[in-house]
């Protein structure tokens, strides 16, 4: 005898009359009659099962109130787990056997205790009793069921076909359906079409036994048509024979979270667009300002070498100093913008530390001498070596620190001490810059690394510059994973200490094997200059004429290609930004045509990626505007003479 509790289904198929006939018109064997009052009191119902037709018949009205049909066929091969369990028991039970089956039909589960009272070759019959309250609602289960109904998140039992079997209050409120309305639908009815395929794929994997649970974010349509986002967690329940029974779904409304994410993404995209617009603006401004600056500084250089009087030379030098100050301001603004946008790239190349330090000190010593200040630089033996890092950024940090010290010091002097210190990860390069300036009060120290901050005494004129120097230093030190410290006493001076992590570098090889840079002459060499700006053409022609180079001009990319492919030149000076075809495209087409002579880019764009773009287009070198005569001569000497005698 069996007295186990099983879960089975198949009771929501179709209605039928109170009796049924076997094939061939044979009536099923009747069970003993029960007094109606007795049957009603104990919720007992007579049943019979046709072993041939595989059809169960209920012979009384006891289960009508639960909308159970009187006749239920079990002859299909695609029965779910509930139906298979019940059919297996009916076809194997013996007289006297008892079992309890649970039917999770829709929102109102049913539990039946089934007794086998008779059996022959074609029919099985007996009694069944509705024991739902005893089986489904013991005190512990009742508390649990109430907890599920009152849970803060949506919880549902879902049939294998997607029908809602049971739903709690939170889910109904979330979807704005009543319980009665929701159980007439399937989850497919209210799922957003773009999410349905993924949901069904997961569901089918659960049914097939490939997974037991899944979780996803998806969208539902509420009753009012509004779309809501939910976090769905699903688990599948199986019968004793491992047949899938139904799903338990936990559903959390995350619409507010998604809206916040959407706003954040929108804000991020807006910030990205603003950064791109700022970068484009800076590049355009750099080009528009540097291009005329090239003409100003170039003409001043030419004028200085034209045999002017001492008074005129003094005026020229004053104009050049002002132009240099303007260029410094432009560079500071561009550097700050790049640092804020996170677009500064830190190189890692071998360099002679002592060499770059002395170059900066030579410039600062001259500035200090102009103000009658002492300038002392000490480079310890430990720093007289080759290091690996970014020499340009290190020079920029040192230049700004020393320049700031010289600018604010009126009496006394400025000193620099440089050394390296061993660390667990390699070594550190350490700068100590000390001055005898006015000092900085303790309450102002936290502000000195902010943009556009300038320290000046009350009642006195602000110092020249943008106030970006120390802000640039601080940000460069940060991106180089270093640190900067400052100590100061009002009336005595200030000391900045910068520590930068470094690696030991390798000394450069002066000459490449098989390539000699001799002392040839540029006189008589032919250079094609591609430049659309008339002032810049005058500057370049004056420089090239002074060293005996024959110059030919082209004014845009189209004329550059035509001129370069029909004449012989030793090198091309190619402006990058020109109307029509720019210098980049002209270079690509010249390289594609097989032209191998040196092409040197001239650009007012100061970003590091602009240089990389020039090299990627096929240029051999890049000179930024405003360029100095020695930069042009150095580059031409390197590429023309180097190639001619290699």
C-alpha positions in Angstrom: 0.0 0.0 0.0 1.2 3.5 -0.9 0.5 6.5 1.2 2.9 9.0 -0.3 2.2 12.6 -1.3 2.7 13.3 -5.0 2.2 16.3 -7.2 0.3 15.7 -10.5 -1.8 17.6 -13.0 -4.1 17.3 -16.0 -7.3 18.4 -14.3 -7.9 21.5 -16.4 -8.5 19.9 -19.8 -12.1 19.9 -20.7 -15.6 19.4 -19.2 -17.8 16.4 -19.9 -21.0 14.8 -18.8 -21.2 12.9 -15.6 -20.8 9.5 -17.3 -18.7 8.1 -20.1 -18.8 4.9 -22.1 -16.0 2.6 -22.9 -15.1 1.8 -26.5 -17.7 -0.5 -27.9 -20.5 0.8 -25.6 -19.4 -1.1 -22.5 -20.4 0.6 -19.2 -17.8 0.8 -16.4 -18.4 -1.3 -13.4 -20.2 0.7 -10.8 -18.9 1.3 -7.3 -21.0 1.1 -4.2 -23.3 4.1 -3.7 -22.6 6.5 -0.8 -25.2 8.6 1.0 -25.0 12.1 -0.4 -24.7 13.6 3.1 -21.8 11.4 3.9 -20.0 12.3 0.7 -20.5 16.0 1.2 -19.5 15.9 4.9 -16.2 14.3 4.1 -15.7 15.7 0.6 -15.5 12.2 -0.8 -16.0 11.5 -4.6 -16.3 8.3 -6.6 -13.9 7.9 -9.5 -13.2 5.3 -12.2 -10.3 5.0 -14.7 -10.7 3.3 -18.1 -7.4 1.5 -18.7 -8.1 1.2 -22.4 -9.2 4.7 -23.2 -6.9 6.1 -20.5 -9.7 8.4 -19.2 -10.7 9.2 -15.6 -14.3 9.9 -14.7 -15.5 11.6 -11.5 -19.0 10.4 -10.6 -20.2 13.2 -8.3 -20.3 17.0 -7.8 -18.0 17.3 -4.9 -15.1 18.8 -7.0 -17.3 20.9 -9.2 -16.8 23.9 -6.9 -13.1 23.7 -7.8 -13.9 23.8 -11.5 -12.6 20.2 -12.0 -14.1 18.6 -15.1 -16.0 15.4 -14.7 -14.0 13.6 -17.5 -10.3 14.0 -17.9 -8.3 12.2 -20.7 -4.8 10.9 -20.0 -4.1 9.3 -23.3 -1.7 11.9 -24.6 2.1 11.3 -24.7 3.0 14.9 -23.9 1.5 15.0 -20.4 3.4 17.1 -17.9 5.0 15.8 -14.8 1.8 15.9 -12.7 -0.2 13.9 -15.3 2.5 11.3 -15.8 2.7 10.6 -12.0 -1.1 10.2 -11.7 -1.4 8.0 -14.8 1.5 5.8 -13.6 -0.3 5.2 -10.3 -3.7 4.6 -11.8 -2.3 1.9 -14.1 -0.3 0.1 -11.5 -2.3 0.5 -8.3 -3.8 -2.5 -6.5 -7.0 -2.7 -4.5 -6.4 -1.1 -1.1 -3.6 1.2 -2.3 -3.8 4.9 -1.2 -1.9 7.9 -2.5 -2.1 11.6 -2.1 -1.7 13.8 -5.2 -1.3 17.6 -5.4 -2.6 19.5 -8.4 -1.1 23.1 -8.6 -4.0 24.3 -10.9 -4.0 28.0 -11.5 -4.1 30.1 -8.3 -5.9 27.4 -6.2 -3.9 24.2 -5.6 -5.8 21.0 -5.0 -4.8 18.0 -2.9 -6.7 14.6 -3.3 -6.3 11.5 -1.2 -7.1 8.6 -3.7 -8.2 5.1 -2.7 -8.2 2.1 -5.1 -11.4 0.0 -4.3 -11.7 -2.2 -7.3 -9.7 -3.3 -10.3 -10.3 -5.6 -13.4 -8.6 -5.9 -16.8 -10.2 -2.8 -18.1 -11.3 -0.6 -15.2 -9.8 0.8 -12.0 -12.1 2.5 -9.5 -12.3 3.9 -6.0 -12.8 7.0 -3.9 -11.1 10.3 -3.6 -11.2 12.9 -0.9 -10.4 16.6 -1.1 -7.7 17.0 1.6 -6.3 20.4 0.4 -6.7 22.1 3.7 -4.9 19.2 5.6 -2.1 18.8 3.1 -1.6 22.3 1.8 -2.4 24.4 4.9 -0.8 23.0 8.0 0.2 25.8 10.3 3.8 26.0 9.1 2.7 26.0 5.4 0.0 28.5 6.1 2.5 30.9 7.7 4.9 30.4 4.7 2.1 31.0 2.2 1.0 34.1 4.0 4.7 35.3 4.0 4.9 34.8 0.2 1.6 36.6 -0.3 2.8 39.5 1.7 6.4 39.6 0.5 7.8 43.0 -0.6 8.9 41.7 -4.0 6.8 39.9 -6.6 6.6 36.1 -6.3 4.7 33.8 -8.6 4.3 30.2 -9.4 4.4 29.8 -13.2 3.3 26.8 -15.3 5.5 25.3 -17.9 3.4 27.0 -20.6 3.9 30.4 -19.0 0.6 30.6 -17.2 0.5 32.4 -13.9 -0.6 29.7 -11.3 -0.3 31.8 -8.2 0.8 35.4 -7.7 1.3 37.5 -4.6 0.0 41.0 -3.8 3.3 42.7 -4.5 3.4 41.4 -8.1 -0.2 42.4 -8.7 0.5 45.9 -7.5 3.7 46.1 -9.5 1.9 45.1 -12.7 -1.4 46.9 -11.8 -3.5 43.8 -12.4 -5.9 42.1 -10.0 -5.1 38.5 -9.1 -8.1 37.3 -11.1 -6.9 39.2 -14.2 -3.3 38.1 -14.0 -4.0 34.4 -13.8 -5.9 34.5 -17.0 -2.7 35.6 -18.8 0.8 34.2 -19.5 4.0 35.9 -18.8 4.5 36.0 -22.6 1.5 38.2 -22.9 3.1 41.0 -20.8 6.8 40.6 -21.7 8.5 43.2 -24.0 9.1 41.6 -27.4 12.8 42.4 -27.3 13.2 40.4 -24.1 10.9 37.5 -24.8 13.3 35.3 -26.8 16.0 35.4 -24.2 13.5 34.6 -21.5 12.1 31.6 -23.4 15.6 30.3 -24.2 16.4 30.2 -20.5 13.1 28.6 -19.7 13.6 25.9 -22.3 17.1 25.2 -20.9 15.5 24.7 -17.5 12.9 22.3 -18.8 15.6 20.4 -20.7 17.6 20.0 -17.5 20.5 22.1 -18.8 20.1 24.5 -15.9 18.0 24.8 -12.7 17.8 28.6 -12.3 18.3 31.7 -14.3 18.3 35.4 -13.7 17.9 38.3 -16.1 16.7 41.9 -16.4 13.7 42.3 -18.6 10.7 44.5 -19.3 7.0 44.0 -18.6 4.0 45.9 -19.8 1.9 47.1 -17.0 -1.9 47.0 -17.3 -1.8 50.8 -18.2 0.6 50.1 -21.0 3.7 51.6 -19.3 6.9 49.6 -19.5 8.7 48.7 -16.3 12.1 47.1 -15.8 12.4 44.1 -13.4 15.1 41.8 -12.1 13.7 38.3 -12.7 15.1 35.2 -10.8 13.6 31.9 -11.8 14.0 28.3 -10.4 12.3 25.2 -11.7 10.7 22.6 -9.5 10.7 18.9 -10.5 8.7 15.8 -9.5 10.1 12.7 -7.9 10.8 11.2 -11.4 12.6 14.5 -12.3 9.8 15.6 -14.6 9.5 19.4 -14.6 6.5 20.7 -12.7 6.4 24.5 -12.6 8.6 27.6 -12.0 9.0 29.8 -9.0 9.7 33.4 -10.0 11.0 36.3 -7.9 10.4 39.7 -9.5 11.9 43.0 -8.3 10.9 46.3 -9.9 14.1 48.1 -10.9 12.6 50.8 -13.1 13.9 53.6 -10.9 17.4 52.2 -10.9 17.2 51.9 -14.7 16.1 55.4 -15.0 19.0 56.6 -12.8 21.4 54.5 -14.9 19.9 56.0 -18.1 20.4 59.5 -16.7 24.0 58.7 -15.7 24.7 57.3 -19.2 23.1 60.4 -20.7 25.2 62.6 -18.5 28.4 60.6 -19.4 27.6 60.9 -23.1 27.0 64.6 -22.7 30.3 64.9 -20.9 32.1 62.9 -23.6 30.5 65.1 -26.3 31.6 68.2 -24.4 35.1 66.9 -24.0 35.3 66.1 -27.7 33.9 69.5 -28.5 36.5 71.1 -26.2 39.3 69.1 -27.7 38.2 70.1 -31.2 38.0 73.7 -30.1 41.4 73.6 -28.5 42.9 72.0 -31.6 41.3 74.7 -33.8 42.4 77.5 -31.5 45.9 76.1 -31.3 46.0 76.1 -35.1 44.5 79.6 -35.5 46.8 81.1 -32.9 50.0 79.2 -33.7 49.8 79.9 -37.4 50.1 83.7 -37.1 52.6 83.3 -34.2 54.8 81.4 -36.7 54.8 84.5 -38.9 55.4 86.9 -36.0 58.3 85.0 -34.5 59.8 84.0 -37.9 59.8 87.6 -39.1 61.4 88.7 -35.8 64.2 86.1 -36.3 64.7 87.3 -39.9 64.7 90.9 -38.9 67.2 90.3 -36.1 69.7 88.9 -38.6 69.2 91.7 -41.1 71.8 94.1 -39.7 69.7 96.3 -37.5 70.9 98.9 -35.1 71.3 98.3 -31.3 68.1 100.2 -30.5 66.2 98.2 -33.1 67.7 95.0 -31.8 66.4 95.8 -28.3 62.9 96.4 -29.7 63.1 93.1 -31.6 64.1 91.2 -28.5 61.3 92.8 -26.5 58.8 91.8 -29.2 60.2 88.3 -29.3 60.0 88.0 -25.5 56.3 89.1 -25.6 55.6 86.6 -28.3 57.3 83.9 -26.3 55.2 84.8 -23.3 52.1 84.5 -25.3 53.1 81.1 -26.7 53.8 80.0 -23.1 50.3 81.0 -22.1 48.9 79.1 -25.0 50.9 76.0 -24.1 49.8 76.2 -20.5 46.1 76.3 -21.4 46.4 73.4 -23.9 48.4 71.3 -21.4 45.8 71.9 -18.7 43.0 71.0 -21.0 44.7 67.8 -22.0 45.4 66.8 -18.4 41.8 67.4 -17.4 40.6 65.3 -20.3 43.0 62.5 -19.4 44.6 62.7 -22.8 48.2 63.2 -21.7 50.3 60.2 -22.6 53.5 59.5 -20.5 56.3 58.2 -22.6 58.8 55.6 -21.4 62.1 56.1 -23.3 65.8 56.2 -22.3 67.3 59.6 -21.7 70.3 61.3 -20.2 69.0 62.8 -16.9 71.9 65.2 -16.4 71.5 66.5 -19.9 67.9 67.5 -19.7 68.4 69.0 -16.2 71.3 71.2 -17.3 69.3 72.3 -20.4 66.5 73.6 -18.1 69.0 75.1 -15.7 70.7 77.0 -18.5 67.5 78.7 -19.4 66.5 79.4 -15.7 70.0 80.7 -14.9 69.6 83.4 -17.6 66.2 84.4 -16.2 67.6 84.6 -12.6 70.5 86.7 -13.8 68.1 89.2 -15.4 66.6 89.7 -11.9 70.0 89.7 -10.1 69.2 86.5 -8.3 71.6 83.8 -7.3 71.0 80.5 -9.1 72.5 77.3 -7.9 72.0 73.8 -9.3 73.5 70.7 -7.8 73.1 67.4 -9.7 74.3 64.5 -7.4 76.4 61.7 -8.9 73.4 59.4 -8.5 71.4 61.5 -11.0 74.1 61.7 -13.6 72.9 58.6 -15.4 70.5 57.4 -18.1 67.0 56.8 -16.9 63.8 55.5 -18.5 60.8 57.8 -18.4 59.3 60.8 -20.1 62.1 63.4 -20.5 59.8 66.1 -22.0 57.3 65.9 -19.0 60.2 65.9 -16.5 61.6 69.0 -18.2 58.2 70.6 -18.1 57.8 69.9 -14.3 61.3 71.2 -13.6 60.8 74.2 -15.9 57.6 75.2 -14.2 58.9 74.8 -10.7 62.1 76.8 -11.3 60.2 79.4 -13.4 57.7 79.8 -10.6 60.5 80.3 -8.0 62.3 82.8 -10.2 59.1 84.7 -10.9 58.1 85.2 -7.3 61.6 85.8 -5.8 62.7 89.4 -5.7 65.8 89.1 -3.5 68.2 86.3 -2.7 68.2 83.3 -5.0 66.8 80.0 -6.2 68.5 76.6 -5.8 67.9 73.1 -7.2 69.2 69.8 -5.9 68.6 66.6 -7.9 69.3 63.1 -6.9 68.1 59.5 -7.3 67.1 57.2 -4.4 66.8 53.5 -4.5 63.3 52.0 -3.9 61.9 48.5 -3.7 60.6 48.9 -7.2 63.6 50.5 -8.8 64.5 54.1 -8.1 63.1 57.6 -7.7 64.2 60.9 -9.3 64.0 63.6 -6.7 63.9 67.4 -7.3 64.3 69.9 -4.5 63.5 73.5 -5.6 64.0 76.1 -2.9 63.7 79.9 -3.1 64.0 83.0 -0.8 60.7 84.5 -2.0 57.8 85.9 0.1 56.7 82.4 1.2 53.1 81.1 1.3 50.9 81.3 4.4 49.6 78.0 5.8 46.0 78.7 4.9 47.0 79.3 1.2 49.0 76.1 0.8 46.0 73.9 -0.1 45.1 76.2 -3.0 48.4 76.6 -4.8 47.8 73.6 -7.0 44.4 74.7 -8.2 43.9 76.1 -11.7 44.3 79.8 -12.3 45.5 80.4 -8.7 48.2 83.1 -8.4 49.9 84.1 -5.1 50.5 87.8 -4.8 50.8 90.3 -2.1 47.9 92.6 -1.4 48.1 95.9 -3.2 50.6 94.6 -5.7 50.1 93.8 -9.4 49.6 90.1 -10.2 52.5 88.3 -11.8 52.6 87.5 -15.4 51.2 84.1 -16.5 48.0 82.1 -16.3 48.3 80.7 -12.8 48.4 77.2 -14.4 52.1 76.3 -13.8 51.8 74.6 -10.4 48.4 73.0 -11.4 50.1 71.4 -14.4 53.0 70.2 -12.3 50.7 68.6 -9.7 48.6 66.8 -12.4 51.7 65.7 -14.3 53.2 64.3 -11.1 49.9 62.5 -10.4 49.7 60.8 -13.8 53.4 59.8 -13.5 52.5 58.1 -10.2 54.8 60.4 -8.2 54.2 62.8 -5.4 54.9 66.5 -4.6 55.4 68.1 -1.2 55.6 71.8 -0.3 56.9 73.6 2.8 56.9 77.3 3.2 57.4 80.1 5.8 56.1 83.6 5.1 59.0 86.0 4.6 61.6 83.2 4.3 60.7 81.2 1.2 59.3 78.0 -0.2 60.6 74.5 -0.9 59.0 72.1 -3.4 60.0 68.4 -3.4 59.0 66.2 -6.3 59.5 62.5 -6.3 59.0 60.5 -9.6 59.4 56.7 -10.0 61.9 55.8 -12.6 63.7 52.9 -14.1 67.4 52.6 -15.0 67.8 53.4 -18.8 70.4 52.4 -21.4 72.8 54.8 -23.0 71.9 55.7 -26.6 74.1 54.5 -29.5 75.3 57.6 -31.2 75.5 56.1 -34.7 73.4 53.4 -36.2 75.4 50.6 -38.0 75.6 51.2 -41.7 74.3 54.8 -41.5 76.6 57.8 -41.4 75.6 61.4 -40.8 78.6 63.2 -42.2 79.3 66.9 -42.6 77.7 67.4 -46.0 76.2 70.7 -47.2 72.6 71.7 -47.8 73.7 74.3 -50.4 72.0 73.6 -53.7 69.5 71.1 -52.3 65.9 71.3 -53.6 63.0 71.5 -51.2 59.3 71.6 -52.1 57.4 73.7 -49.5 53.7 73.0 -49.4 52.1 75.9 -47.4 48.9 77.8 -47.9 49.7 80.8 -45.6 51.6 83.6 -47.4 53.3 84.9 -44.2 54.6 81.4 -43.4 55.9 81.0 -46.9 58.0 84.1 -46.5 59.4 82.9 -43.2 60.4 79.5 -44.6 61.8 81.0 -47.8 64.0 83.4 -45.8 65.3 80.5 -43.7 66.0 78.2 -46.7 67.5 81.0 -48.8 70.0 81.7 -45.9 71.4 78.2 -46.1 71.5 78.0 -49.9 68.5 75.7 -50.5 66.4 76.1 -53.7 62.8 76.5 -52.8 59.7 75.6 -54.8 56.2 76.3 -53.4 52.9 74.5 -53.7 49.7 75.8 -52.1 47.6 72.8 -51.4 47.6 69.0 -51.5 46.6 68.7 -55.1 49.4 70.9 -56.4 51.8 69.2 -54.0 51.2 65.8 -55.6 51.4 67.3 -59.1 54.7 69.1 -58.4 56.4 66.4 -56.4 55.7 63.7 -59.0 56.9 65.7 -62.0 60.0 67.3 -60.5 63.0 66.0 -58.4 63.3 67.2 -54.8 65.5 66.3 -51.9 62.7 66.8 -49.3 59.2 68.2 -48.8 58.1 70.5 -46.1 54.3 69.7 -45.9 51.8 71.9 -44.0 49.2 69.6 -42.4 46.0 71.7 -42.5 45.2 73.2 -45.9 42.0 73.8 -47.9 41.0 71.2 -50.4 43.3 68.2 -49.9 45.2 68.4 -46.6 48.9 67.5 -46.0 48.0 64.1 -44.5 46.1 62.9 -47.5 48.7 64.3 -49.9 51.4 62.4 -48.0 49.4 59.1 -48.2 49.0 59.5 -52.0 52.6 60.4 -52.5 53.7 57.3 -50.6 51.2 55.2 -52.5 52.7 56.5 -55.7 56.1 55.2 -54.6 57.7 58.5 -53.5 60.4 57.8 -50.9 62.0 61.2 -50.3 61.7 62.8 -46.8 58.4 64.5 -46.0 58.5 66.7 -42.9 55.1 67.8 -41.5 54.5 71.4 -40.4 51.5 71.7 -38.1 50.0 74.2 -35.6 48.2 71.3 -33.8 50.0 70.8 -30.5 48.5 67.5 -29.3 50.7 64.4 -29.1 48.3 62.4 -31.2 48.8 65.0 -34.0 52.5 64.0 -34.3 51.5 60.3 -34.3 48.9 61.0 -37.0 51.6 62.6 -39.2 53.9 59.7 -38.8 51.1 57.2 -39.5 50.3 59.1 -42.7 53.9 58.5 -43.9 55.7 61.6 -42.8 59.3 61.3 -41.5 59.2 64.1 -39.0 56.9 66.7 -37.4 57.7 70.3 -36.6 55.2 72.3 -34.5 54.3 75.9 -35.2 55.5 78.4 -34.4 58.8 76.8 -35.6 62.3 78.3 -35.3 64.8 78.4 -38.1 67.1 76.0 -36.3 64.3 73.4 -36.1 63.8 73.5 -39.8 67.5 73.3 -40.5 68.1 70.5 -38.0 65.4 68.4 -39.5 66.5 68.9 -43.1 70.1 68.2 -42.2 69.1 65.0 -40.5 67.0 63.6 -43.3 68.6 65.0 -46.5 72.2 64.6 -45.5 71.6 61.4 -43.6 69.9 59.8 -46.6 72.3 61.2 -49.2 75.4 59.7 -47.7 74.0 56.6 -46.1 
